[in-house]
Amino acid sequence: MPASNVTESATWPSAQPTKIVFFGLGAVGSALLICLSELAERDDVPVRFVVYVLNPDAARDALFHAERVFDRIEFIGVPDFAPVFALEPGYETALTGAVMMVNAALPEFNGPMIELALRIGAHAVDLASDMYDATTDRTLTFSQYGFDQALRKRGIAALINMGISPGVTNFLIGRRMHDLLAGDRKELEIESIDLYLLEDIDSDSVIFSWSPIVALEELAQHPRILNKGRMQILEPFSAGRDYAFPHEPRPIRQYPLYQEELLSLHRAFPDVESIGVYTGGSEVELVKALFQLNLLSKRTLPHQPELTVEAMVRAILPGMNKPRRIEEYLRNGTIRRAHFSAAAEIRVSEVVRNDRQTAIETVGLSYLRYHDLLNTPYAGATYISYPTAVGAAILAWHALEYAREAPGALVGVVGGEDVARLLPRMRADAVRRDLVAWDIDLFESVRDASVA
């Protein structure tokens, strides 16, 4: 069916509710949907959600404290997402008029979802890239960029790598970088960007706040940093350094991490020769222990050549807990404290009073009010899925509202740093206020680099 027969353009309908389509609705997706619903209520925008899932009952259960939004949701169970992405007969009606589609399932669905977005004329939003593959390894570019020209021609955008990190981190860094560069001061030089991440939970049980499989794949990758303009590959959990996060009594050990920000910031600011992403905290230390004990080895087990050590560890690790179980951990005190934080240090040098001086500009965020989720619609979220979800919802909502206000201003593949550049100052400031309103604290500072 021609795209024009499905929907005319990615405009926000005025007569009918705005239709937002989800693919998957797990820990992040459910909180993201709730936040979008709250934003729409706040702005007096009627919305309808279409949710494609493998198991509608599990999707409803993920929203067990948000039943009041059920009258705005159409749950559609499918055995496979492929026919939906292919727009096979029978799927046109539910997708007609969609303004935004969200991949809340797997990164491998990003491409098929963007192809569907191009056919029906809707904006697309994803949370992470499928970056640990041969193509990205060779090109150092996310696969979504292959759709950039087609998206521009269609007049729609793919908002990629949204969430809290990547996502809000890119937005905060991008905004500060664009402000620094806007003055066009010929003596100013951005020497480096280093992003530090904290994922720390204090509990009486081993609780993975995100998928253990994703944790193993991401943290056991050979990390990379951009050093003097060249991509440098390091050994896992090497080159550690300490970083003092706000609200933490002591510095946290950090290790290089190969994550989306490294590639996206390098793409957005190619003149910055040194960029690094580092991470630490209790969950990182657990995976580090597994790695150092050789429990992530690809060696096969004695007398069981079909089973590797790593596969056995993956099989016995506890999975990500269901929302009702997470809420129980919060209520009974099993989870005592949790803290997610991200801090980016931008090293800036320029000539001041005939002397080159260097300053470090820090922008960051902190989510430390996890227990406040009790008695809210988000009570079953983890301390990582909640900020990820609200970060994605807030960035996407303001970006797409701007697309409605200024048709053609938001097209192509757009990352968090691009959102910071494209949004007018007043709307960018509104993003910051909304993050704080949803309990994501922001911080920033400038200090002399010569002072410890």
Beta strands, then each sheet from edge to edge (+ up, - down):
strand 1: 18-23
strand 2: 47-53
strand 3: 73-77
strand 4: 98-103
strand 5: 123-126
strand 6: 157-159
strand 7: 189-203
strand 8: 224-227
strand 9: 230-233
strand 10: 241-243
strand 11: 252-256
strand 12: 274-280
strand 13: 300-301
strand 14: 304-308
strand 15: 335-352
strand 16: 355-367
strand 17: 412-414
strand 18: 441-448
sheet 1: 3+ 2+ 1+ 4+ 5+ 6+ 17+
sheet 2: 10+ 11- 12+ 7+ 15- 16+ 18-
sheet 3: 8+ 9-
sheet 4: 13+ 14-
end
